[in-house]
Amino acid sequence: MRPSEITQLLAGADDPGLFSAADALTRQNFGNEVFLRGVIEFSNHCEKNCRYCGLRRGNRRLSRYRLDVPDILACVGLARDLQLGTVVVQSGDDFAYTREDIGRIVTGAREIADVAVTLSLGDRPEADFAYWHALGANRYLLKVETFDEALYARCRPGLLLSDRLSRIEALKKAGYEVGSGLITDLPGMTPEILAKDLIRLSDLDLDMLAVGPFVPNPDTPYGDEASGSILTAFRAMAILRLLNPLANIPSTSALNALRDGAREQGLTVGANVVMPSLTPETVSGDYAIYPGKNAFRADAAARVAAVRRAIERVGLVPSTARGNSKRKHHG
């Protein structure tokens, strides 16, 4: 697809055709299965100061927390009990956790449960990536948010897009299944930028691709900006599916933050993954990237049960499989 075609689709040129084509391609490659990834958000400390994110270093209103390694591994045990095939171990850029601390989480998780271990820890050194992969980490998520250099620099002060992209290449080289993603309707983003972003993201040839709408957080510099459009996010998800038939694409929690039920609807326009939070309810509300993140304040078992019911509501089947990359065939 050319950028001009994508721009037209993002403007709503053919929603019925776009959504049905994306759904048909998803069903062709994944059947009716939806993979569940249990997310363990173990720290909301972050040394970065991104203008859109509630975890930003400059947010003084946020109650900060860190889970210790035994608490994190208890969440892995919960994932096992709830028959989730993957855990996603996620935090802000928090270097209070050493390379060895994360290593203990990886090895502990592999001992506790037969799960795929995904890490989402931000910008770590290349040697750390290799170390964790050797211990058994399977996947790594590193969002880009936008490939437009000026917009990236404005949203992520002091950071360079080129550094982020070189880390993605390092992760691929280390042998991970690698995921990245975009935020639609970031302040300053145009349809033309988003169209190019979708192409650039697809050109990276990754295993996991995410796109979610911008949700303003009042405790950030972008707090007064308009929320992103759910429809634009759906169109972007569907286009990503058409460009990446075998990629694992989540329907993000940001969708539900804007409208209850939008996340399950995303499973009908190209997504095949949902990521319920396993973060202990004592702290889950403080993982406040945006308002409404983890708004469903129930214990993890109730959260996962609600997600399974939502998947079934749209006629799909919640899977207990790991959902390994169809592009790669390793565990």
N, C-alpha and C positions, 0 to 999 in steps of 0.2 A: 504493500500500500504506500502510495506517495503521501507526503505531508499534507498536500491540499485535500486529498480524499479523506484523510483522518480528521482534518479540521472540519470538513463538512459533516462527518459522522458525529463529531463532538458537539456540533451545533444542532443535531437532531434531524439530519437529512433522512434517516431511515431507521428509526428506533425498532420497529417490529422486526425488520429484516436483520438488523445487527444483533439484537438480543436472541432471536431464534437461532441464528447461525452459530453464535457463541455457545449457546446451550447445547445444540446438536453436537458440536465438536467436543464439548466437555463430556457428554454422555458417551460419545464414540470411544473416547480414550479412557474414561474412568467409570463407565457404567453409571449406576445410581449411587455409588459410594461417596461419602464425604469423610475426609480424614480429620480426626480431632487431634490438636496439639495442646497439651496442658502447659500453660505459661506460668512460670514461677518468677515473679518480679521481686528479686531479693534485696534490692537497694534502690532508693530514689535519690541518692546523692549523685551529682554530676558536676564535673569540672568545666563543662562546656556552657555557653551562654546563648544558645539558639533562641531567636526572638519569638518563635512560635510555640515553644515547649515549656510546660509548667515545671519541669524538673530543672530548668536552667539555674545555673549557679546564683544568679542575681535575685531569684525569687525568695525573699525573706519570710514570706507568709506560709511556706510549706513546712509541715511537720516532717522532719527527715527520719529515716529509719534504715537499719541494716539488719538482715537476718544472718545468723551464724551458720556455719556449714551443717551442723546436725539438724537445724530447723529447715534448711533447704532440702536436705535429704529426706526429711519427714514428708515434705511435699511430693518428692519422687515416689515414696511409698504409697501416697494417696493416688498418684497417677496409675500405679500398678493396680491398686484395689479397684479403681474406677475403669480399668481396662482401656487406658489410653496408650496408644502406640508410640507417642513421642512426647518428650518434655522439652520445653524451651526455657532455658535458664537466662534470664534477662535482667539488666540493670541500666542505670545511667553510666556514664564514663566515670567509674569509681575505682581509683587505683589503691584504695585501702585494702582491696582484695588482691593478694599477690598472685603471680603466675601459679605458685604451688597451691594456694587456696582453691583456685578454680580447678586445678588438677585433681584435688581431693573430691571436689563436687563431681567431676566427670567419672573418676574411678568408682566413687561411692554409688553413683546413679547406675552404672553398669552392673555393679554387684547386687543392687536391690531389685532391679527390674529389667526385663527384656524390652527396653525402650530405645528408640533413637534419641540421641542427645544433641539438641540444637543449642548453640551459644549465641547470645545477642548482647555483647558487652562493649560495643563501640570500638574506638580506635586503640587497638593494642599492638604491640610490636610483632613483627613477622615471626620472630623466634617463638613467641608465645603461641601463635596460631599452630605452628608445627608441633610444639610440645603437647598441646591439648589434643590435637588430632592423633598423635602417636598413642595417647592414653585411651582413646576410644570416642572422642567427640566426633559426631558424624556430619553436622551441618553448622553453618554460621550465617546469621542475618546481619546485613549492614546496609541500612537504607541510604539512598542518595538524596531523596526528596525532590531535587530538580537537577537537570544537567545544564541549565542555563547559568553560565559562570557569574554573571552580574547578580542574578537573583539568588544564587547559592551564597555568594559573598555577603549579600544584604541580610539573608535569613540566618546565616551561620557566621557571625562576626569573627574575623581572624582565622577562618578556616578556608582551605583550598579544595575545590572539587578534584583537582588532579591527585591530591593526597588520598582522598577517599577512593578514587578509582584504582590507584596503585595497590591499595589494601585489598580491594576486591580481587585483583589479579593474584595477589599473594595467597589469598584464601583458596582460589582455584588451584594454584600451583601446589598448595599443601594437601590437596586431595578432598577438600570438603565439598558437600553439596552446598551451593552458595545461593543466598537469597538477597534481593534488594527491593527497593520500592520508591514510590513517588507520593507526594501529597498534591491532590488536585485543588485548584483554586487557592493556592498559597497567595497571600497578598503580593501583587505585582505579576502574577502568572497570567498569561494570555492564552487563548486557544491555540495560537501558533506555537507558543513555547511548549504547551502540553503535548501537542502533536509530535513535535521533535523529540520531547522527553520519552514518549512511548516507543518511538523508533530506537532511540539510543539505548533505552533499557532492554529492549528486545535484542539489540545487536550484541549485548554483553553475553548472550547465550547462557543464561543462568537456570538453575533448577527450581527456584521459587521467586515469584514476582508478586509484589503487593501494590495496591493503589487504594488510598483512602482519602476522604474529603478533609479539607482543613476545618478544624473545630477551634474557635478562638477561646483562649484561656484568659480570664480577666486579670490574672497575676503576671501577665507578660506584656511586652511592648505592642503585641498584635491583638491585645484584648478587645479593642473596639472595632476590629475589622469584621467584615461580614462572614458568616459561615459559608463553607463550600456547598455546592449543589450536589445533592445525592444523585440526581439524574446524570450529572457530568461524571461523577465517580463510576456509576454503572456503565456509562458509555465507554469510559476509559478501561474498565475491567474487561468488557466484552471485546474491545479492540486488542487488548493484551492477549486475550485467549486466541483470537484469530491469528495473531502474529506468533504465538508460542503454544502450539497445540498440546505439548506434553508437559508444560510447566505446572507445578503446584501453585495455585493462586488462592489466597485466603479471602474470605469475605470479612472485612475488618470490623473491630469493635467501634471504630469511629463512625461507621454508618449508623449503628444503634444509638450512639450518643446524640445523633441529630434527629433520628426518628425510630421509635420502637418498632421492631419488625423489619427494619431495612437490611439487617445483616442476613436474615434468612432469605430475603428477596434476592440478595446478591448471589446466592447459590443457583439462581435460575438465569443468570446473565454471564456465566463464565467461570465463577469460582467453584473450587472443589475442596476447600479447607476451611475449618473454623477453629479458633484458638481461644478456648475458655480459660479464664484465670484460675490458677490453683493457689494464688497468694493468700496467706492467712488473713481472715477478715479483720483481724485487729489492726492491720496496716494497709490492706488493699486499697482503701479509699485515698491513701496518701500517695499512691502511684499515679499522680494526677497530671499526666501529660496534657490532658484537656479535660474539661468538665464532662461528667458522664462516663468517664473511663472507670470501669469496675463499679458502676452505680448500683448494680444488682447486689446488694449487701446480704448475701446468704453464704452459708458455708460452701466449700468447693464442691461437695457432692451434689448439693442442690443446684449450683450453677451449671455443672456438667449435665445434670438431668434436664435442666431447662433448655440447654443447647441441643441435646438429643431430641427433645420434643419439637423444637423449632425446625430442625432438619426434617423430621418426619412430616411436619405440617406442609412442607412444600413437595412432599412425595418422594423424598430421598432417604437414604439409609445411612445412619451414623456407623462408620467403620471402626473396628478395633485394631486395624492394621497400622503398621508404621508409616505406610504411605511413602515409601522410598521414591526417589526421583525416577521417572520413566526414561529420562535422558541418560542417566547412569544406572548401572545395575549393581550397586554395592550396598552393604548394610550399614 
